[in-house]
Amino acid sequence: MGTSDNEIYDVVGVGFGPSNLSLAVALEEHRASTAEKPLSAVFFERQPSFGWHRNMLLPQTTMQISFLKDLATFRNPVSRYSFVSYLHAAGRLTQFINNQDFFPSRHEFHQYLEWVESSFTHQVSYDSEVTAVRLPENAGVEADHVQVEIRGTAGRRPRLVNARNLVISTGLVPRMPDGVRQDERVWHSSAFLERFRSMNPNDLKNVAVVGAGQSAAEITRFFHDALPHAQVTAIIPSYGYSVADDTPFANQVFDPSAVDDYYFGTSHTREAFWRYHRNTNYSVVDDDLIRDLHRRAYEEDVSKTKRLRFMNLTRVTAVKRAGTETRVTVKSLVDGEPRELETDVLVFATGYDSMEPGALLTSLDGHFLRDDAGRYRVERNYRLSAASPLPADVYLQGGTEHTHGLTSSLLSNLAVRSGEIVESIVQRRTERELTRGLPVAVERAGG
């Protein structure tokens, strides 16, 4: 048993990426409009410091959403934590406007996230992994919290904190093909830059990238630029890259109102969302990047210096290591013939799986309802549906594609979603206080 924090926090956040950072902003702005009983919050993050896809902060990469879809603007247009406020603080607002571009670089957006995070470091414990959630010992019907167990690094003893609400945002899980494991020569895109920087570029004569999406195309371009002496092979399961649909009507699937249409829609409605609009985000690539890669391949054909190769309609069937070489067996979907490639590095940009909080919830998991497919039943306000009342509520920031639609794992709806979670927590607190005959928190007018 670890050390125990006797304070009961209104909110314990699991993970501190952009989703729970946005929640911290929403909680802070709620405090500013509350006369009494502000919501107390603490967050735990297993990474040693704040970071958002650091290993894909490649040169020339830009955001695929508007800067206005930041951590706060859609919920509170006058927030001091908006991207515009960051630009003003950094002294770059005028210059950014002169760019006449809605899409900042990925590096700049990461700097914005770090700028916001610097206001909440006192609420976050890094190098801290939540390992279990359980009812308090000897908990009776009057229990008003659960216990959260946190494991720290550097040999620190486990710590227990008490939570009235748990907001889980542990992020996505890198997906590798069955039977393939990462090692020093076989990487997932989520570890790309860290692994690349650990290598001697001169040792990389043949590199290959597996995947048909944005990350795969970006890594292919990066290899082509960073390794001018190397053969670069793109192994693509489709017939070349497909363009991302970012036209105005298609982009409406990322609007906050689309969450209601998806959540309250029929099974046919939800199927239509995925069937018609999957190409807004999944296994698609920005038009300018597709054209850039095609231009490079064409120029190499003209100059007869071919080192950028695209293997379309091709899948990896086996990966074997032989010393410093990686032997990759691929199968063409055109002729069905297997082929073997030898590469110095093989990168899988094969996407991510949604977070699955069941292992973290441990003994509490059985209290939550699941649908016929075994997925959590999630209420519109992102709270897990429980079979019977529990002393704490659990909210999900992610892992809700089946209930809330395409934006569940994306940045587009962070601000609004965080506001809805805060509103739900406040409402639930008021209901519980009324039930127990306690004084109810008073809200300031305005704010």
Salt bridges, closest charged atoms under 4 A:
ASP5 OD2 - ARG159 NH2 3.35
ASP10 OD1 - ARG164 NH1 3.35
GLU28 OE1 - ARG31 NH1 3.24
GLU29 OE1 - ARG75 NH2 2.72
GLU108 OE2 - ARG92 NH2 2.90
GLU114 OE2 - ARG54 NH2 2.84
GLU114 OE2 - HIS110 ND1 3.70
GLU129 OE1 - ARG151 NH2 2.98
ASP144 OD1 - HIS145 ND1 2.93
ASP144 OD2 - ARG164 NH2 3.61
GLU149 OE1 - ARG134 NH1 2.92
ASP183 OD2 - ARG321 NH1 2.93
GLU184 OE2 - ARG321 NH2 3.65
GLU218 OE2 - ARG106 NH2 2.79
ASP225 OD1 - ARG296 NH1 2.65
ASP260 OD1 - ARG380 NE 2.66
GLU271 OE2 - ARG275 NH1 3.14
ASP287 OD2 - ARG291 NE 2.84
ASP292 OD2 - ARG221 NH1 3.74
ASP292 OD1 - ARG295 NH2 2.55
ASP292 OD1 - ARG296 NE 3.19
GLU299 OE1 - ARG295 NH1 3.24
GLU300 OE2 - HIS224 NE2 2.60
ASP301 OD1 - LYS306 NZ 3.53
ASP335 OD2 - ARG339 NH2 3.06
GLU342 OE2 - ARG327 NE 3.70
ASP353 OD1 - ARG175 NE 2.84
GLU356 OE2 - ARG370 NH2 3.66
ASP365 OD2 - ARG370 NH2 3.33
ASP371 OD2 - ARG375 NE 3.00
GLU379 OE1 - ARG383 NH2 2.60
ASP393 OD2 - ARG428 NE 2.81
ASP393 OD2 - ARG432 NH2 3.29
GLU420 OE1 - ARG380 NH1 3.13
GLU433 OE2 - LYS37 NZ 2.84
GLU443 OE2 - HIS30 NE2 3.78
